[in-house]
Amino acid sequence: MTKKTSNVCVVKHWQEAPKLDESTLADDLMRHFYYTLGRDKVGDSKHYLFQALALTVRDRLVARCRATNQYLADNQCKRAAYLSLEFLMGRALGNAVLSLDLEKQTREALKEYCTEFEYVEQAEHDAGLGNGGLGRLAACFLDSCATLGLPVIGYGIRYEYGMFNQSLDQGFQVEQPDNWLREGHPWEMPAPEQARVIKFFGQVEAHQDKQGRTHRMWVSTQDVLAVPYDVPIPGYRNGVVNTLRLWKSEATDEFNLKEFNAGSYSEAVAKKNLAEQITMVLYPNDSSENGKELRLRQQYFLSSASLQDILHQWVEQHGSDFSGFADLHVFQLNDTHPSIAVAELMRLLVDEHELEWEQAWTITTSTMAYTNHTLLPEALEKWSVSLFARLLPRLLEVIYEINARFLSEVALMWPGDMEKQRALSLIEEGDHPQIRMAYLAIVGSFSVNGVAALHTELLKSGLFHDFYQLWPAKFNNKTNGVTPRRWLAYCNPSLAQLITSKIGETWQADYAEIKALRRYYDDRAFQSQWQAVKQGNKEKLAKLVQARCDVEFDPSMMFDVQVKRIHEYKRQLLNILHVISLYDRIRRGETQGMVPRCVLFGGKAAPGYAMAKLVIKLINNVANVVNKDAQARALLRVAFFPNYNVTAMETICAATDLSQQISTAGKEASGTGNMKFMMNGALTIGTLDGANIEIREQVGADNFFLFGATAQQADEVRQYYDPNAIIQSSQALSNTMALLESGHFNLFEPGIFNDIIAAIRSPHDPWLVAHDFDSYLEAQQRAAETYQDQSQWLRMSILNTAASGSFSSDRTIQQYCDDIWRLTPMQ
């Protein structure tokens, strides 16, 4: 039976569709397994059973997603679009089952196939849509938006290959393609009829209309299609399912048939290959000009497709009247990557929709909001004017116009100060002029936020000080958070059950309630239960480390963990120097009071980042020596976890005793791993950097192992830094460096670590590794002494979880909503 609505034929209305609930789950699973996938037995592979279960769960998500979209269609509510080049989603099945409250029914249905849920979900690949904290934060934010019932759509890129799969060869990082889509992605739903055309290259021409107005036209372009793939994002047991729309690049024509028939096979598909390169790989190596061009193409591709999508929907409903657009839309730019959206929205409004510049600029600066995620000047993207002129000529014109109008405003604020104009200009002068993309984002946005209290203050006083003087009201802080659903309820079910037994189950939706756990921190019986849960999690991690690293971790030892992107400012080097120091003490027989510990590292180094890759090599060489030394075995074991990802972190964070958050103060914007560890009862050893400061404030100074120079002290130290004098005056560091420099860890690879040694000894080392070493050792010693008193350690562990309420991404998103987006939750 069909209904006719205008000229659209709809097969039933969504409200009349067959009911999909727990009572039909087993039947739907069988239907998808037998008919959708055409299977009649499970066999040795869990792939088809996973696919069938994913489709069964997806059906339920689609029904709720349709209801959510219908609500938005029926209600003129303001919506937010979250633009990010990364969404590190991890596996989706377990999170969806948790959000829909289908775990019991799912386990029952799988009994018919003589298998367990944990076995089936292993068949799902981590979605290769992100790299590290930035992408994982975006994933947490989408979860929280849906859980809070906020009308938010995520926009990203459907990368065919993730950053890379990391393996180790003689301790060296080896990069291999991460073909995460090779077995399909059952959660996505393509919408090719909603593809958008993205322009590149070409030139700009001017023409006048009948009213004498001049119009700029971008012509002779090489066009690419952006095809959307929609992924449902469920809220936690509230019926809301939002959407993550991912764009895939395709050629406008598949290939040149005439050239193909003439035998020119490679030329025939050249355009198709060039188009598909855009979404082929997450983070192409941009050390070459081709790599830089591809990266810029990705950023523009995402921004243009997403903005066109939203403007198309607006025009369908409102025609050419944009007077109310800013009242109903807001765009959140997740870091500098999508900042080109400022110029692209102007181009679309002025060129495509024929708005006057002033009206278009008012709309743009009323809808764009920018989140900065870095304090490293080199991470604030700049693109050469020459590259823009060739690849995006019309966008370059728009940026120059924005800059000219902006600099007139600067001149009013600082009359005659040409140096100030040069400092604030969107165009950095020089032999090879560059476009400062972060500046474009600031100028074109009504809100600029940092992601931790210290980070925001440092932006205002340092990196963006002049802009803060110009527009102080624009700047605000939104400390990051992580979703407690995935990072406690799902990844640590035993602990979640224990918490629920004491404070009820509503904490999963309202994580502020976790503070009620504080009442039990001194309860000996509860401590014993807490310890038993941690021990079980450590046994699970030990099995994983054995399987992946071939290193035997003893669950009775302290689990000391640092897993994150490998970067000099995150100071994995400081951590491995501490390991060398412990090993040196063991070899010297200075082991009195030493706490046995297993030290776990994990993380990827960017393919072009030579020093980071050398640190990985050092970690593995040290681990190889330590783990083979019978004298050290009872006190120290070390492993580097290859191909660290979201799924691995779900096991790691639940089992960690000591969380390493040891970046040089003033360099880490926020961090989110620190929050995941805290939620699961790990104690933090760290500097006063990023969100560490707020973690310490929440849990109390006595429950945090602090060390190192503050950001202000670090700036002062750099003025007179003499690491060689520090090494000479520190017995522990002197012994550590002597062992490292002796070649003990590279007997058959002479000189391989010379660059690391030189960096530690350099007075220009910005990371201050030598300066913070002794302070770090003292903090590690305090942690070891505390760990020996297990009752005290358990008290501190429980207090850390109890104090983690403010680090829920629900709190962060509520602040974005209240202060920036001004959205009304769906009822």
Order of alpha helices (4+ residues) and beta strands (2+ residues): beta-beta-alpha-alpha-beta-alpha-alpha-alpha-alpha-beta-beta-beta-beta-beta-beta-beta-beta-beta-alpha-alpha-alpha-alpha-alpha-beta-alpha-alpha-beta-beta-alpha-alpha-alpha-beta-beta-alpha-beta-alpha-alpha-beta-alpha-alpha-beta-alpha-beta-alpha-beta-alpha-beta-alpha-beta-alpha-beta-alpha-alpha-alpha-alpha-alpha-alpha-alpha
